[in-house]
Amino acid sequence: MNLYRSLLWWLALAVLGAFAWSVFSQDLGDVVVRFRGLTYTTTLAYFVLAWGLAWFLIWALWWLLQLPLRAWRRHARQQARNRLVSGLEALHQGRWARAESLLAKAADDAELRTPALLGARRAAASHGDVEAAARHQAALLAHDHPAGVLEQATRLAELQRHDEVLEALSGLTGPLPPRALVLQAQAMAARGRAHEAQAQLNALRREQALPADQLSALELQLAAAALEQAPQADVLLQRWQAHPQRLQLAPSVADAFAHRAVALGLEAQGVQALADALDAQWEPAFVSRYGRLPVAREIARLPRAEAWMAAHANDPALLVALAQLCFQQQLWGKAEDYLHRALAQGAGAEAWEWLGHVWTAQNDSARAALAYANALRVSRDEPPLSLSGRTLREQIADQAVAEQRNEHGIPLLPR
């Protein structure tokens, strides 16, 4: 490519020379120069040639005079690059003092100042030199305002100072870089503006600012936060209906909607949404939250939860949730059976605590105290005390595992 460009340049010069000769060959012209009593006479062609030669000599002299300065600059730039490379290697190796020293010196080169100051600030912060870190940050802001603001916003986000993050990012002009968009979205969600932050998801996808799994997690986080922050029932319903079905069937989003709906008097819609999400995607952690929903009136949650027993009969979280729902309806015996079965299937301290609640409600203080003690022991990773009064048939029933079949009807071995 360079050879082709050079050839075009020389061809252009040849054409220009031929054109100049065709103009001057017919009449070379006369040029007369008088200076201090002396008279110089020559042709126009020679005068132009002499003028060009004089400028070439002046340029060549200037180029020769600058050679030492250019050599020194080239040496200084190479030395700065070597310091930058060595400083980044030291930063990666955890040699903070050496990294800061090398990177601070590399920052003397204007072309390398931004990455060098970024590394120097991180090195100073890593070995606890707050004053040096602040000095490098101030120099970065003075040299490269966007990079300095972005680094400052990152540091403030790590300190959970969300208002200051938003204030710092507001100083950037033009489209925000992908990293700034992520920081702004997270800060807005933390300050009760998750609904506004959701508008940035399309830009984050377009810029590929996060890996697909992290972007999906952020989308779920913002959707759940926007529902939790809804101030009124109509706003909550509007935001819920604006979400696509894949978000409505995500247990974490449906759980956020359910709890906010219960708080705003939309108990039936909240319970239905969480149950539908669990039908689509089974999550034991949210099954427990389904059983603990603080509804003011019963909305037939128990039959819906018992229907899940066909597919998840041995899930401890579901058994505990069923016990909680039975407890709310004062079905003490049924709640106790579910809790014994949950404990046999590996439930932890929560099941023992609810067993204590059940026995307390039946005025059985001795067994309730034992259940509460076991809840405390299990939470400390200590073995629980054995219960008395359970017959062999009841113990076998607790340990029994429901038969499970695949889509072809063939029984599966228990896990």
KOLDO-217886 format. One record per residue (C-alpha): residue number from 1; x, y, z. Coordinates in pm, 1 decimal. Layout:
<mardos>
sese, x, y, z
NUM, X, Y, Z
...
</mardos>
This chain:
<mardos>
sese, x, y, z
1, 0.0, 0.0, 0.0
2, 285.9, 242.4, 80.2
3, 459.8, 158.3, -252.0
4, 139.7, 233.7, -442.7
5, 95.5, 564.9, -262.3
6, 457.8, 662.2, -328.9
7, 421.6, 577.1, -695.1
8, 114.3, 800.4, -721.4
9, 302.7, 1081.0, -550.2
10, 594.8, 1064.9, -792.7
11, 361.3, 1046.6, -1090.6
12, 184.9, 1358.0, -965.7
13, 519.2, 1538.1, -933.3
14, 615.1, 1434.1, -1284.6
15, 287.7, 1566.5, -1425.0
16, 332.8, 1890.9, -1233.0
17, 688.5, 1925.8, -1363.3
18, 579.4, 1864.4, -1719.0
19, 304.5, 2123.7, -1685.3
20, 549.1, 2377.8, -1536.8
21, 796.9, 2321.8, -1819.0
22, 526.4, 2366.7, -2081.9
23, 439.2, 2700.9, -1921.6
24, 795.2, 2833.0, -1876.0
25, 957.0, 2695.2, -2188.8
26, 779.3, 2944.4, -2417.4
27, 887.1, 3247.8, -2212.9
28, 1133.6, 3205.8, -1923.8
29, 1063.2, 3562.9, -1808.4
30, 1293.1, 3801.8, -1623.7
31, 1331.6, 3866.4, -1253.0
32, 1525.0, 4171.5, -1133.4
33, 1621.9, 4211.9, -768.4
34, 1781.9, 4535.2, -646.3
35, 1925.7, 4545.1, -293.6
36, 2173.2, 4803.4, -148.3
37, 2287.5, 4921.2, -489.6
38, 2328.8, 4572.5, -628.0
39, 2115.9, 4441.1, -912.0
40, 2048.3, 4071.3, -971.6
41, 1888.3, 3961.0, -1295.0
42, 1773.4, 3605.8, -1370.8
43, 1492.3, 3416.8, -1535.3
44, 1170.8, 3335.0, -1356.8
45, 1235.1, 2961.8, -1380.8
46, 1571.4, 2986.3, -1211.3
47, 1430.1, 3219.9, -951.0
48, 1155.4, 2969.4, -859.1
49, 1409.2, 2688.5, -852.4
50, 1643.8, 2890.7, -630.9
51, 1356.0, 2985.7, -400.1
52, 1252.1, 2620.5, -361.1
53, 1612.4, 2513.4, -305.1
54, 1655.3, 2780.6, -36.9
55, 1343.4, 2663.8, 147.2
56, 1461.5, 2302.3, 118.8
57, 1799.2, 2396.7, 269.8
58, 1628.9, 2583.2, 555.7
59, 1401.6, 2283.9, 621.7
60, 1697.5, 2040.7, 608.0
61, 1892.4, 2258.5, 853.8
62, 1595.2, 2273.5, 1089.9
63, 1550.7, 1895.1, 1063.0
64, 1918.7, 1839.8, 1145.7
65, 1898.7, 2074.0, 1444.3
66, 1597.9, 1882.5, 1577.8
67, 1758.3, 1539.6, 1546.1
68, 1900.2, 1534.3, 1903.5
69, 1568.9, 1658.1, 2044.8
70, 1373.2, 1393.4, 1851.9
71, 1614.9, 1123.6, 1960.9
72, 1576.4, 1232.9, 2322.8
73, 1196.1, 1234.4, 2293.0
74, 1201.1, 890.4, 2131.8
75, 1419.5, 760.7, 2412.3
76, 1195.7, 919.2, 2676.4
77, 881.6, 771.0, 2516.9
78, 1039.7, 425.2, 2498.2
79, 1151.1, 454.8, 2859.0
80, 797.6, 558.6, 2961.7
81, 650.8, 260.7, 2778.3
82, 894.5, 27.4, 2949.8
83, 798.0, 177.3, 3285.7
84, 428.9, 135.6, 3202.6
85, 476.1, -230.2, 3111.0
86, 690.8, -301.8, 3417.4
87, 448.8, -109.6, 3641.0
88, 146.5, -304.0, 3517.2
89, 333.7, -631.6, 3570.0
90, 422.6, -523.8, 3924.7
91, 59.2, -425.3, 3983.9
92, -53.0, -769.9, 3869.4
93, 206.2, -934.2, 4097.8
94, 97.2, -732.4, 4401.5
95, 414.6, -523.0, 4433.5
96, 222.8, -209.1, 4511.3
97, 504.3, 34.1, 4597.7
98, 711.8, -58.3, 4291.5
99, 403.8, -43.2, 4068.9
100, 307.2, 301.7, 4193.6
101, 660.1, 437.1, 4149.0
102, 697.1, 306.1, 3794.1
103, 349.1, 411.3, 3683.9
104, 383.3, 759.2, 3835.8
105, 701.1, 810.1, 3632.5
106, 535.7, 669.6, 3319.4
107, 261.0, 930.7, 3362.2
108, 508.9, 1200.2, 3256.6
109, 442.8, 1093.2, 2896.9
110, 122.7, 1262.2, 2777.9
111, 20.0, 969.2, 2556.9
112, 51.9, 718.4, 2843.1
113, -76.0, 941.5, 3123.7
114, -428.7, 802.6, 3148.2
115, -344.9, 429.4, 3185.6
116, -42.2, 511.4, 3400.4
117, -243.5, 725.0, 3643.4
118, -520.3, 464.0, 3660.8
119, -268.6, 197.2, 3756.2
120, -85.0, 426.4, 3999.1
121, -408.6, 513.2, 4180.2
122, -501.6, 146.6, 4216.8
123, -153.9, 57.1, 4339.4
124, -159.5, 338.0, 4597.3
125, -507.8, 237.0, 4715.1
126, -403.6, -128.8, 4738.0
127, -121.1, -60.2, 4985.0
128, -324.6, 188.6, 5185.4
129, -166.8, 517.9, 5077.6
130, -485.1, 726.3, 5069.9
131, -303.3, 1054.1, 5010.8
132, -116.8, 923.2, 4704.9
133, -433.3, 765.9, 4567.2
134, -615.9, 1098.7, 4597.8
135, -325.4, 1278.1, 4430.3
136, -326.9, 1039.8, 4134.5
137, -705.9, 1068.4, 4110.5
138, -685.5, 1447.8, 4099.8
139, -418.3, 1430.6, 3829.3
140, -634.6, 1189.7, 3630.5
141, -935.2, 1421.3, 3653.6
142, -721.8, 1713.6, 3536.9
143, -574.4, 1520.3, 3243.1
144, -857.9, 1295.8, 3124.4
145, -1190.3, 1402.7, 3272.3
146, -1407.1, 1107.0, 3148.1
147, -1158.3, 842.1, 3263.7
148, -1113.3, 1016.8, 3597.8
149, -1487.4, 1048.6, 3653.5
150, -1540.2, 683.0, 3567.7
151, -1267.4, 572.1, 3809.0
152, -1409.2, 796.7, 4081.0
153, -1760.7, 660.2, 4025.2
154, -1630.6, 303.1, 4049.6
155, -1462.9, 378.8, 4381.7
156, -1776.7, 547.3, 4517.7
157, -1989.2, 250.4, 4408.0
158, -1763.6, 16.7, 4605.5
159, -1831.0, 236.0, 4910.5
160, -2210.4, 221.5, 4849.5
161, -2226.4, 600.9, 4810.8
162, -2488.3, 589.4, 4539.0
163, -2589.0, 955.1, 4541.2
164, -2230.0, 1058.9, 4481.2
165, -2200.2, 803.0, 4200.6
166, -2493.4, 962.2, 4019.8
167, -2356.8, 1310.0, 4083.0
168, -2014.4, 1215.6, 3945.6
169, -2155.6, 1051.1, 3632.9
170, -2375.0, 1354.3, 3564.1
171, -2056.8, 1545.0, 3481.8
172, -1995.1, 1330.9, 3172.7
173, -2116.0, 1471.5, 2842.3
174, -2234.3, 1272.6, 2544.9
175, -2327.3, 902.2, 2545.1
176, -2208.6, 723.5, 2856.9
177, -1957.0, 439.7, 2813.6
178, -2085.3, 87.3, 2894.8
179, -1916.6, 71.7, 3235.1
180, -2072.8, 402.9, 3333.8
181, -2415.4, 275.4, 3226.2
182, -2380.5, -25.5, 3458.4
183, -2272.1, 191.4, 3751.8
184, -2553.6, 438.3, 3688.6
185, -2818.3, 164.4, 3665.5
186, -2705.2, 3.4, 3990.5
187, -2690.6, 338.3, 4170.8
188, -3035.3, 438.8, 4046.9
189, -3181.5, 106.6, 4164.7
190, -3024.9, 155.3, 4507.8
191, -3174.4, 505.1, 4533.6
192, -3530.3, 398.4, 4452.9
193, -3517.4, 469.3, 4079.0
194, -3500.8, 113.1, 3944.5
195, -3787.6, 181.8, 3703.5
196, -3576.8, 452.1, 3533.7
197, -3270.9, 227.4, 3531.9
198, -3459.2, -38.5, 3333.4
199, -3455.2, 195.3, 3032.5
200, -3078.2, 146.7, 3008.0
201, -3095.4, -230.0, 2956.9
202, -3127.4, -196.8, 2578.5
203, -2813.5, 17.7, 2564.0
204, -2628.0, -233.5, 2781.6
205, -2729.3, -517.4, 2548.1
206, -2627.6, -318.2, 2243.5
207, -2288.8, -232.3, 2393.2
208, -2241.3, -587.9, 2531.3
209, -2136.6, -424.9, 2857.6
210, -2182.5, -745.0, 3060.3
211, -2173.3, -1118.9, 2991.1
212, -2513.1, -1265.5, 2908.7
213, -2562.1, -1426.3, 3250.9
214, -2467.7, -1108.0, 3438.4
215, -2692.0, -897.1, 3217.5
216, -2982.3, -1136.9, 3283.9
217, -2914.9, -1115.9, 3657.7
218, -2910.8, -734.6, 3640.3
219, -3237.8, -736.9, 3445.2
220, -3402.0, -955.0, 3711.7
221, -3259.2, -733.9, 3987.6
222, -3391.5, -414.0, 3830.2
223, -3731.7, -568.0, 3755.9
224, -3771.4, -689.3, 4115.0
225, -3650.4, -356.6, 4257.7
226, -3888.1, -157.8, 4034.7
227, -4180.3, -360.6, 4170.3
228, -4065.9, -329.9, 4530.8
229, -4036.1, 48.5, 4488.9
230, -4385.6, 96.2, 4343.2
231, -4554.9, 362.2, 4560.0
232, -4917.1, 273.3, 4480.2
233, -5124.6, -26.0, 4375.6
234, -5206.2, 108.7, 4029.6
235, -4838.9, 186.1, 3963.2
236, -4746.1, -163.8, 4077.7
237, -4997.0, -326.1, 3842.3
238, -4886.6, -103.5, 3555.4
239, -4521.2, -198.4, 3603.5
240, -4607.4, -567.2, 3645.4
241, -4812.3, -579.0, 3326.7
242, -4537.1, -395.0, 3135.6
243, -4290.6, -674.7, 3210.0
244, -4263.1, -953.0, 2949.9
245, -4387.2, -1297.5, 3044.9
246, -4036.3, -1436.8, 3094.7
247, -3983.1, -1183.0, 3375.0
248, -4327.8, -1242.2, 3526.4
249, -4247.2, -1614.1, 3547.5
250, -3909.7, -1553.9, 3712.7
251, -3952.5, -1648.8, 4082.9
252, -3745.7, -1357.4, 4214.3
253, -3951.7, -1100.9, 4019.2
254, -4282.2, -1269.3, 4105.1
255, -4180.1, -1281.1, 4472.2
256, -4106.2, -907.0, 4472.3
257, -4444.4, -839.9, 4311.8
258, -4622.5, -1070.3, 4558.3
259, -4479.8, -906.0, 4868.9
260, -4543.9, -553.9, 4741.1
261, -4892.8, -654.7, 4624.9
262, -4975.4, -792.7, 4970.2
263, -4855.0, -467.6, 5128.5
264, -5076.5, -264.6, 4892.5
265, -5387.9, -480.1, 4934.8
266, -5357.0, -684.3, 4614.6
267, -5318.5, -1014.8, 4797.0
268, -5492.8, -1238.0, 4543.6
269, -5287.5, -1107.7, 4250.2
270, -4962.2, -1142.0, 4444.7
271, -5026.9, -1500.0, 4556.5
272, -5137.9, -1599.3, 4205.8
273, -4828.3, -1446.5, 4044.1
274, -4583.7, -1625.8, 4275.7
275, -4767.6, -1957.0, 4235.7
276, -4761.1, -1926.0, 3856.1
277, -4388.6, -1852.8, 3864.4
278, -4323.3, -2160.7, 4078.3
279, -4527.9, -2369.3, 3834.9
280, -4300.3, -2252.9, 3554.4
281, -3969.2, -2262.8, 3742.0
282, -3932.8, -2449.2, 4069.3
283, -3719.3, -2265.5, 4326.2
284, -3723.4, -2409.1, 4682.7
285, -3614.7, -2076.2, 4835.2
286, -3922.7, -1901.6, 4696.4
287, -4149.2, -2191.2, 4792.9
288, -4067.8, -2106.4, 5154.8
289, -4148.5, -1742.9, 5088.7
290, -4481.9, -1851.3, 4937.9
291, -4570.4, -2015.5, 5268.1
292, -4465.0, -1705.5, 5465.2
293, -4661.7, -1447.9, 5264.3
294, -4830.1, -1228.5, 5529.2
295, -5178.8, -1224.4, 5375.0
296, -5458.2, -1079.2, 5582.1
297, -5713.0, -1329.7, 5449.1
298, -5671.3, -1685.2, 5327.7
299, -5667.1, -1718.7, 4949.4
300, -5664.8, -2096.6, 4912.6
301, -5286.8, -2121.7, 4910.8
302, -5288.6, -2463.4, 5078.6
303, -5464.7, -2652.5, 4793.3
304, -5228.5, -2493.1, 4538.0
305, -4924.3, -2595.2, 4741.7
306, -5055.8, -2947.8, 4798.0
307, -5089.7, -2984.3, 4419.6
308, -4713.4, -2941.3, 4395.2
309, -4665.5, -3255.1, 4604.2
310, -4720.6, -3468.4, 4293.8
311, -4392.9, -3348.8, 4141.9
312, -4197.1, -3237.0, 4450.7
313, -4314.2, -3469.0, 4728.4
314, -3968.1, -3495.3, 4885.8
315, -3875.3, -3127.5, 4876.2
316, -3810.1, -3009.7, 5234.9
317, -3886.2, -2648.0, 5145.2
318, -4230.3, -2741.5, 5011.3
319, -4305.1, -2954.0, 5319.7
320, -4214.1, -2665.5, 5550.7
321, -4427.4, -2426.6, 5341.5
322, -4721.5, -2667.4, 5368.4
323, -4672.5, -2682.2, 5744.3
324, -4675.6, -2300.8, 5762.2
325, -4999.1, -2284.9, 5565.3
326, -5156.3, -2552.1, 5787.6
327, -5041.3, -2359.1, 6094.3
328, -5218.5, -2046.4, 5969.1
329, -5541.2, -2248.7, 5942.4
330, -5480.9, -2410.9, 6284.5
331, -5445.7, -2759.7, 6134.3
332, -5201.1, -2863.2, 6404.9
333, -5185.4, -3235.6, 6333.8
334, -5137.5, -3188.8, 5960.8
335, -4871.6, -2923.4, 6015.8
336, -4686.8, -3153.6, 6256.2
337, -4689.8, -3440.5, 6005.4
338, -4549.7, -3217.6, 5731.7
339, -4273.8, -3092.6, 5961.4
340, -4171.0, -3441.8, 6070.5
341, -4152.6, -3543.7, 5707.9
342, -3953.9, -3230.9, 5620.5
343, -3703.6, -3307.9, 5896.5
344, -3670.5, -3663.9, 5770.7
345, -3596.5, -3524.7, 5421.6
346, -3318.3, -3296.5, 5547.5
347, -3489.9, -2974.4, 5657.8
348, -3293.5, -2753.5, 5893.2
349, -3346.4, -2513.3, 6180.7
350, -3655.4, -2350.7, 6028.4
351, -3849.0, -2678.3, 6042.0
352, -3756.5, -2731.7, 6409.2
353, -3863.2, -2376.1, 6490.8
354, -4202.5, -2421.7, 6325.8
355, -4243.1, -2752.7, 6504.5
356, -4189.9, -2560.1, 6825.3
357, -4460.0, -2312.0, 6718.5
358, -4702.2, -2597.2, 6648.4
359, -4645.5, -2756.9, 6989.9
360, -4665.6, -2418.7, 7161.0
361, -5002.7, -2360.0, 6998.3
362, -5114.2, -2696.7, 7144.0
363, -4982.5, -2603.1, 7490.8
364, -4718.5, -2878.5, 7476.5
365, -4440.7, -2672.9, 7637.9
366, -4202.7, -2965.9, 7700.8
367, -4181.2, -3077.4, 7338.6
368, -4188.5, -2715.1, 7218.9
369, -3880.8, -2638.5, 7430.7
370, -3706.3, -2943.8, 7283.2
371, -3792.3, -2832.1, 6928.1
372, -3663.3, -2479.5, 6989.8
373, -3345.0, -2622.8, 7141.1
374, -3297.6, -2839.3, 6833.8
375, -3346.2, -2535.7, 6607.9
376, -3064.3, -2365.1, 6795.0
377, -2843.3, -2675.6, 6784.4
378, -2894.1, -2728.1, 6411.3
379, -2814.7, -2363.5, 6340.7
380, -2483.9, -2423.8, 6520.7
381, -2416.9, -2740.8, 6315.8
382, -2473.2, -2958.7, 6621.1
383, -2675.1, -3285.0, 6607.4
384, -3038.7, -3247.3, 6723.0
385, -3176.6, -3423.5, 7029.2
386, -3399.8, -3720.4, 6955.1
387, -3777.3, -3689.0, 6988.0
388, -3985.0, -3932.6, 7185.1
389, -4343.2, -4034.3, 7121.4
390, -4311.5, -4114.7, 6750.9
391, -4428.2, -4465.6, 6668.6
392, -4237.1, -4693.0, 6431.5
393, -4510.2, -4655.4, 6168.4
394, -4486.9, -4277.4, 6189.3
395, -4108.5, -4284.8, 6163.8
396, -4126.7, -4509.1, 5856.4
397, -4385.1, -4276.1, 5701.5
398, -4155.9, -3980.1, 5764.4
399, -3866.3, -4150.2, 5590.2
400, -4073.5, -4280.7, 5299.0
401, -3984.0, -4139.7, 4959.2
402, -4261.7, -4084.0, 4710.4
403, -4231.5, -4266.8, 4382.9
404, -4125.2, -4051.4, 4089.7
405, -4158.3, -4140.9, 3722.5
406, -4014.8, -3991.4, 3407.1
407, -4211.7, -3868.6, 3107.7
408, -4241.5, -4229.7, 2984.3
409, -4389.8, -4353.9, 3310.0
410, -4079.1, -4545.9, 3416.1
411, -4005.0, -4522.6, 3793.3
412, -3693.5, -4328.0, 3886.7
413, -3449.9, -4414.4, 4162.5
414, -3464.7, -4171.7, 4458.5
415, -3186.0, -3918.0, 4476.4
</mardos>
